[in-house]
């Protein structure tokens, strides 16, 4: 009898896990893939929507197109998780799988920053990116404040990508000289995986005349006064506020007993939680060593989990330890894309090799998306 694998969440991690199990272990497992949404989109697509280059419907990939042997997709919302028994309840029923993989990603806590929902802009959601497109269309100059509102957050380069692309848009509109751009963030430096990577982004900010304020955290904004209040008590004026929202684990994880300090701890060698047969991958999990919350690392983790589940079923050798490695691409504007080869876990400290923005890396990024679109959705 096939073992039942239940995957909660169909992002990078969930899609790759379902695909690998289908390709390599379809004789041993049957897979149920759950997600509360009807479609997937790449994180970088939100930048295209923000700039008006693509509409939201253009970037959606529908889960109904997932056609993998032994994999069934169901659009359901998870309402409860008992990690001890692996029982999962949803708005449509309940499941008692042999293996449970939590890949629910991270949600956004707009209320954690008072004023953000009422008077700020954000492009980390597809709806927010579309609204921001409209806001940018109406903006004709003034002070722009781009703020990372908490840690951890998805895709470490994304706040800086947004700033670079907004700079490019203002330049194309001929209003850049009438715009003052400032970035605040809680880190000591941008994208702090290594000094060399950080310097690439710091150079990008300096070249575009974007002021950076490291270790500055906006705690609230006042849309009426157009002021942002910092944790230090200082205030900064703005005409356009762009915030990277505070992240949190999705419901119902906080009530499940799986989270510690807000996230799901795992053994980073194999992504197992403290509960037998229960794994966590992607943005929702954490461990003794930091791995960035980004799709490429969830995808790599999914391959390890698939092979670990197969080894548990067959009694075979476990896979090589998860290395937290991958390639990240970042938009710098004017069609240029940087590339960073990074490995978080294989050595004593993270190792990363930055590659300066080029048109060639932009073509690689396009291929990156096309390969996964074809692999997961057959398109």
N, C-alpha and C positions, 0 to 999 in steps of 0.2 A: 504494500500500500504506500502511495506517495505521501511524503511529509508535507504538511501545509505551512507555507511561509506567508505571513501577513505583513505587508509593508504599509506603514502609515505615512503618507506624503509622497507626491509624485513630482519632486523637483529633480535636480541633477542626480542626487543620491538614489532616490526611489526608482527613477527611470533606468539608470544604469544597473542597479541591482536586479530589477525585474528582467532586464534584457540579458544580463549575464547568466542568471539562473535558467532562463529559457534556452539560451544557446548551448550551455555546457552541462546542465543538470536537469533537463526537462524530464528525464526518465525517473528521477528520484523525488522531485518536488512539484507541487502545484502552488501557484502564487496568486494571492489576491492583493491588488494594488488599490489603495484608497486615497482619495483626495477630495477636499470640500469644493474644489473648483472644477470647471469643465474643461480647462485648457491650461497650457503651460506657455511661458514666454521666457526668453533669455534675459538676464538682468540688464545686459547692455542695450537691449531693445528699448528700454525706458528712456535712454538718452536720445534715441532717434525720435521717439514720441515727443519728448520735451522740446526738441528743436523743430518739430513739425515736418520732419522728413518722412515719417511713417505715421499712419493712424493706428489707434489701439487694435482694431480688427486685423490690421496687416501683420501684426507680430504674434498673434495667438496661434498656437499649435494645439489642436483639440485632441483630448485623450481618447475620443472615440476612434481615432486613427491608429491607436496602439494595437498592433495585431501580432502578438507573440505567442507561440505555442505554450500552453500551460499557464498563461497569464490572463487573469480576468480583472478588468478595471471597473471600479464602482465609485460613483460620485456620492460620497457620504461624509458627514461631519462627525468626527470622533467626539463623544461626550464623556467617556470614562475609560480609564486604563487601570487594571489591577496587575502590576508587574509580577506578583507572586504566583498567580495562576495563569498569567498571560491573557486573561479575558479582556476583550475590548468591546465596549458598547458604542453604538453610533445612533444617529437619528433614524436609522432604518433597521436596526437589529443588533446582534451581538456575534462575536467570533471567539473561538477557543483554539488558536493555532498551536502548532508544535514549535514554531519559531516566530518571534515578533521583532520587527525592525522599526524603530522610531526614527522617521526622517521628516518630521513636521516642519523643519526650518525654524525661522525666527519671525515673530510678529512685531508690529510697531506700536509703541505706547505713546500716542499723541498727547494724552492727558498728562504725561510726565513733565511736559514743558508747557506750562500755562500760556495761552495766547497763540500757540502754534497752529492749532486747528482752525481758529477764527481768523488769524491775520497773517499767517506765514505760508510759504510755499515749500513743497517737497517733491522730489522726483523718484523716491524709492518705491512708490506704488504706481501702477499704471494709471489709475485715476488722477493721482497727484501730478504725474508727468503731463497728462493732457491739460489739467488746469494750469500748470506752470507755463505751458505753451501759450495759453491765452494771456497770462500775466505778462510774459515777455513781449507778446505782440503789442501790448498797451504801454509798455515801459519806454520812456524817452530820455531817461537820465537821472542821476542822483547817486545816493550811497547804496551799494549792494553789500549785504553781509551774508556770507555763507558760513554756516556753523555746524560742526559735528557736536551733537547734543549729549552723547554718552558713549561709553565703551562697554562691551564689544559691539561692533557693527559690521554689516555685510560688506564685503569687497573693499578692502582698505584703500585702493586707489580711487574708488567711485566719487567721493566728495571732491577730489582734485580734478578728476575728469570733468565733472559738472562745471567747476569753476573755469577750466580751460575752454570748454565749449561755449559757455555763456560769454566769455571774453571774445571768442571768435565771432559769435553772433552780433555782439555790440559793434565790433570792428566792421563787419560786413554792412551793418546798418548805418555806419558813419557817426555813431554816437559815443564811441569808446572814450573820447577825450572828455566827455561830460559825465563819465561814470567813475566813481571811486569804489574799488573792490577790496574787501577785507575778508580774510578767512580766520575763524577761530576753531581750535580743536584741543581736546584734552591731552593729546600725546606730546612728548617732548619735541617731536619732529614728524613730518609727514611720512606715512607708510614706513614705520620704523623697524622693518624686518632686519635691515642692515644699514650702515651709514651710507654706503654707495647708492642704494636704492633711494633712501631719503633725499640724498643730494640731487638726484635726477629730478625729483618732484620739486624740491626747493628751487632749483635752477629754473624749472618751468614757471613757477610762480613769479620769480624775480623778473624773468624775461618779459612777462606779460603785465608787469606793474601791479601785481596783486599782493597786498600786504598780508603777511601771515602773523598770527598771534598764537604761538604754541602754549599749551597748558592754560588756556582760557576756556571756560565752559559757560555757555549761556544757560541760565536756569529758568528764564521766563521772558516773554516779550509782551510789550504793551502796544497793541495795534493802534490805539487812539493817539498815543504820544509818539509812535514810531520809535520806540526805544527798546533795546535788548538789555536785560539785567544779567550781569555775570555773577558767578559764585563769589567773587571777590568783593561784590557790592558796587563795582563800577558799572556804568551804563554806556552803551554805544548807540548812537543814532543810526537809523537806516531808512531808506525809502523802499527797498525790496529786501525782505528777509527770506533766505533759503536755508532750511534746516534739514539735517540728516537725523531722523527721529531716534529717540531712545528705543532700543530693542529689548524684547523679552521672549521667554519661552511661550509657545501658544497654549491656550486652554485645550484640554484639561490637565496638562502636565504638572502644574504646581500642586494640584490636589492629589496627584497619583502616587506621590512618594518617590518618584524617580529623580526629582530635581534636588540639587544641593547648591545653595547660593544662586539660584535662578536658572541653572542649566543642568543637563544630564551628564554626570561623570561617567567616563568609560575607561577601560583598560586600553590605552592607545596602541598597543601592539595588535589587537584584534577587534576593537570596538565593542567588546562585550560590556554590559552593565554588571552591577552586582547581583542581578537576578538571572538564574539559569535560563538560557534560551532567549534572552532579551538583549538586543543590540540597539545602539543609537549611532547615527551617522549624520554628518553635515552640520548645519548651523546650530542645531539644537544641543549638540554635545560639547563637552569640555574635558580636559584632562590635565595632568601635571604640567605639561608643556603646551604653550600656545600654538595653535594652528589657526590660520586665518579662516574666517567664515566666508567661504567662496565656493562656487559650484565645482570647480576643478578638484578641490580637495574632498568634497563629498563624493564625487565620482570615483576617485581613487580609493576612498574608504569602502565604497560599495563593492568593488572588486575583491577586496580582502574579505568582507563579510560573506559574500557569495561562496568563496572558496572555503571559508571557515565552517559555514553551515554544511557544505558538502562533506568536509572532513569529519564533522561531528556525526553525520548520518552513516558514513561508510567506515568510520574508524581509521581513516587514513591520516597522513601527516598534515598538520596545520600549515597554512600558507606562510610565506615570509611576512615579517612584521610590517605593519602599516608605516610608511615613511613620511606621510604628509608632504608629498612632493607634487609639483605641477608647474604649468606655465601660465602666467597671468599677463593679459594684454590690457593696455590702458590708452585711452584716447587723449591726445594732446592738442587736437584741433588742426585745421587745415589738411585733414585727411591723414595725418601722421599718427602712428600708433607705436607705443613702446612695448617691450617684452621683458618679463622677468622670469628667469628659471629659478625656482625656489625649492628648497627641501628643509622642512621644519624639524624633523624628528630623527633623522639617521645619524647625525653627529651630536656633539656636545652642545652646539648652538646652531641656530638656523644658518643656512648657507644660501646665498642668492646672488645671481649674476644678472645685473641690469643691462639691457640693450637699448640704446637711444632710439627715439621715435623715428620711424621711417615709413615710406609707402609700402615697402616689402612686408613689414610686420602687419600693416593693415590688411594686406592680401591674406596673410597667414590667419589672422583673426576671422576673416570671412570664411575661410576653409574650416576653421575650428567649429564655427556654428553650423556650416553645411554638413559636416561629417556627423555631428550629433543629431541634427534634424533627420538625416537619413537613417541613422542607426536606431533611433528611438521611435520615429514616426513614419519611416518609409517614404519620406518626401525629400 
